[in-house]
Amino acid sequence: MAHILKSVVAAAIALTVASVSPAANLVQNGGFEQTTRTDGSYGIGSLYPSNNATYWTTTGYNFVFQPGTADSVGANGEYGNMKLWGPANGANNGLTASSPSGGNFLAADGAYQTEVISQVINGLNVGQQYKVSFDWAGAQQYGYNGVTTENWTVSLGNQSFTTPTVTNADHGFTGWQSASYIFTATNATETLSFLAHGTPNGEPPFSLLDSVSMGAVPEPASWAMMIVGFGAVGGAMRFRKRTAVIA
C-alpha cells in the first residue's frame, strides 16, 4: 500500500509541476545587453544605424546606457552627447548606476522624435493569453530644467496598454517600478512595441525601460490540474495517516 501511495503522490507532484512550470521568455535581448558596440556610450535605432540593440528596431530618439554611463560619459547621438541628470553631474536624485537587473537600460525621449522600439514575436498560439512584464522609470535629460511627466504605452499587435503617468521633479529620477499586462494573441506572429510619452516639450522627459519579458499565461485547465494535483497529494497523505492510526 505504501508503494502505491508513493506512486500516487509522485504522479500528482509531477502533474502539478508540469502544469505551472514557468513559460519561456519569448522576447530576445529583453535587457538590452546585446548591442553592436561595447564602448559604453551609444545610441540605437535607424538614426544611428551602426549602433543597434540586437533584435530591436526603432527610428526614435532612443538610447541604450551601460551601467554607470547615463550621468557620466553619456551617449553620442544625432545631435551630440546626451546624458541624464544624476549623482555624477550634480543631481542627488537617486538615479541608479544600472537597471534593476544590474545591466543596460533603454532611455527614450517622450516628447521629441517619438517612435516605437519594437520586436517581432513569433510562434504565438492564436487565442492564447500572454503576459508582458518590464521595469520602467522616469528621468530628465541633463542640461534642462523643470518638472516633467513620463509613461510608456506597450502594444502587441492591435492591443495596447499605458502605464500610469509619473511626475518627475526638476532634475529628478522617479525610481524603478515594475509593470505587467495581459494580451491575447490574434496572430501567430505579432509585433511587440513600446512608445514613450512625456511632457513638456523642450524639457526632455526620458522614459527608461528594461527587463522586458513575455510568456504564456497558464490555461484554466492547467490551474485545474494543479488543484487536482494538490488534492491528490493531500488525500494520499490523509489516507496514509488514517491507515497508520488503524494499524
C-alpha positions in Angstrom: 0.0 0.0 0.0 2.8 2.4 0.9 4.3 1.8 -2.5 1.1 2.7 -4.2 0.7 5.9 -2.2 4.2 7.0 -3.1 3.4 6.4 -6.8 0.2 8.5 -6.5 2.0 11.3 -4.7 4.8 11.3 -7.2 2.4 11.4 -10.2 0.4 14.2 -8.6 3.5 16.3 -7.9 4.8 15.7 -11.5 1.4 16.7 -12.9 1.4 19.9 -10.8 5.0 20.9 -11.7 4.3 20.4 -15.4 1.2 22.4 -15.2 2.7 25.5 -13.6 6.3 25.5 -14.9 7.4 29.0 -16.0 6.8 29.9 -19.6 9.9 30.6 -21.7 10.6 34.2 -22.4 9.6 34.9 -26.0 11.4 38.3 -26.0 15.0 38.3 -27.2 17.5 40.7 -25.6 14.9 42.0 -23.2 17.6 43.5 -21.1 19.3 45.4 -24.0 22.6 43.7 -23.1 23.4 42.7 -26.7 24.5 45.6 -28.9 26.7 46.2 -31.8 29.0 48.4 -29.8 30.7 47.8 -26.4 32.4 51.2 -25.8 29.9 52.1 -23.1 28.5 55.1 -24.9 26.0 54.6 -27.7 22.5 55.3 -29.1 20.3 52.9 -31.0 18.0 53.0 -34.0 18.0 53.9 -37.6 19.2 57.4 -36.7 22.3 55.6 -35.6 22.5 52.6 -38.0 25.7 51.2 -36.7 24.6 51.4 -33.0 21.8 48.9 -32.8 20.3 46.9 -29.9 20.1 43.3 -31.2 16.6 42.1 -32.2 15.1 45.6 -31.6 14.3 48.3 -34.2 13.5 52.0 -33.8 13.6 55.3 -35.6 13.1 57.4 -32.5 15.4 59.4 -30.3 16.2 56.4 -28.1 19.5 55.4 -26.4 21.0 52.4 -24.5 23.2 53.1 -21.5 25.6 50.7 -19.9 25.9 50.7 -16.1 27.3 54.0 -14.7 27.2 55.9 -18.0 23.9 57.6 -18.1 25.0 60.6 -15.9 28.7 60.4 -16.7 30.1 59.7 -20.2 26.6 59.8 -21.7 25.6 58.6 -25.2 26.5 60.0 -28.5 23.5 60.7 -30.8 22.5 62.7 -33.8 22.8 66.0 -32.0 25.8 65.2 -29.9 26.3 63.7 -26.5 23.2 63.0 -24.3 23.2 62.4 -20.5 20.6 62.1 -17.8 20.6 64.1 -14.6 22.2 62.1 -11.8 24.7 62.0 -9.0 27.7 62.1 -11.3 26.6 65.5 -12.7 25.3 67.2 -9.6 21.8 65.9 -9.1 21.4 63.9 -6.0 18.2 62.3 -7.3 18.9 58.6 -6.7 19.5 57.7 -10.4 20.8 54.1 -10.2 24.0 53.2 -12.0 22.3 50.2 -13.6 18.8 48.8 -14.2 17.1 46.6 -11.5 18.6 43.5 -13.2 22.0 45.0 -13.0 22.8 45.8 -16.6 22.0 48.1 -19.5 18.7 50.0 -19.9 16.9 51.9 -22.6 16.2 55.6 -22.4 13.6 57.1 -24.8 12.7 60.8 -25.3 8.9 61.0 -24.8 8.5 64.4 -26.4 10.9 64.6 -29.3 11.2 62.3 -32.3 8.9 59.8 -30.5 8.8 56.5 -32.3 8.3 52.9 -31.0 11.0 50.5 -30.2 9.8 47.1 -31.4 10.5 43.4 -31.8 8.7 40.8 -33.9 7.5 37.9 -31.7 7.0 34.5 -33.5 5.4 31.2 -32.5 2.3 32.5 -30.8 -0.9 30.5 -30.3 -3.9 32.4 -31.5 -6.3 32.9 -28.6 -3.6 32.2 -26.0 -3.1 34.9 -23.4 0.5 36.2 -22.8 1.9 38.3 -20.0 4.3 41.1 -20.9 6.3 42.4 -18.0 9.0 45.1 -17.7 10.8 47.6 -15.4 10.5 51.3 -16.1 11.2 54.7 -14.7 11.2 58.5 -15.5 14.2 60.7 -15.8 15.3 64.0 -17.4 18.0 65.0 -19.9 21.0 66.7 -18.4 21.2 70.5 -19.1 17.5 71.1 -19.0 15.2 72.2 -16.2 11.6 71.8 -15.0 9.1 69.3 -13.8 8.4 66.5 -16.3 6.0 63.6 -16.7 6.7 60.1 -18.2 4.9 56.9 -19.1 5.0 54.0 -21.6 2.4 52.6 -24.0 3.1 48.9 -24.6 1.4 47.2 -27.6 1.1 43.7 -29.0 -0.5 43.8 -32.4 -3.6 46.0 -32.2 -3.8 45.8 -28.4 -2.3 48.5 -26.2 -1.9 49.4 -22.5 -0.4 52.6 -21.0 1.3 52.7 -17.7 0.3 55.2 -15.0 1.9 58.6 -15.6 4.7 59.6 -13.2 5.6 63.1 -12.3 9.3 63.8 -12.1 10.8 66.6 -10.1 13.2 69.1 -11.7 16.5 67.2 -12.4 14.8 64.2 -11.0 14.5 60.4 -11.2 11.3 58.6 -10.3 12.9 55.3 -9.3 12.3 52.0 -11.0 8.9 50.2 -10.9 7.5 47.0 -12.5 4.5 46.6 -14.8 2.7 43.6 -16.3 -0.1 43.4 -18.8 -2.1 40.5 -20.3 -2.5 40.3 -24.1 -4.4 37.8 -26.3 -2.6 36.7 -29.4 -4.6 37.3 -32.6 -1.9 36.0 -35.0 1.0 33.6 -34.8 3.3 36.5 -35.4 2.8 39.8 -33.6 4.9 43.0 -33.1 5.7 43.9 -29.5 6.3 47.6 -29.2 7.0 50.3 -26.6 6.3 54.0 -27.1 7.5 56.7 -24.6 5.2 59.6 -23.7 6.4 62.7 -21.8 5.7 66.4 -21.1 6.5 69.2 -21.5 8.1 69.5 -24.9 11.5 71.2 -24.6 12.4 69.9 -21.2 13.4 66.5 -22.4 11.4 63.9 -20.4 13.0 60.4 -20.7 11.2 57.1 -20.1 13.5 54.3 -19.1 12.9 50.6 -19.9 14.5 47.3 -19.0 13.9 43.6 -18.2 11.2 43.0 -20.9 9.7 39.6 -20.9 6.8 37.8 -22.4 5.4 34.4 -21.6 2.2 32.4 -22.0 -0.4 32.6 -19.2 -1.4 29.1 -17.9 -4.7 27.9 -19.3 -7.6 27.5 -16.8 -7.3 23.7 -17.4 -3.7 23.8 -16.2 -4.8 25.5 -13.0 -7.5 22.9 -12.5 -4.9 20.1 -12.9 -2.7 21.9 -10.4 -5.6 21.9 -7.9 -6.3 18.2 -8.6 -2.6 17.5 -8.1 -2.5 19.2 -4.7 -5.8 17.4 -3.8 -4.3 14.1 -4.7 -1.3 14.7 -2.6 -3.4 15.8 0.4 -5.8 12.9 0.0 -2.9 10.4 -0.1 -1.3 11.9 3.0 -4.6 11.8 4.9 -5.2 8.1 3.8 -1.7 7.1 4.9 -2.1 8.8 8.3 -5.5 7.2 8.8 -4.2 3.7 7.9 -1.3 4.2 10.3 -3.7 5.0 13.1 -5.9 2.0 12.5 -2.9 -0.3 12.3 
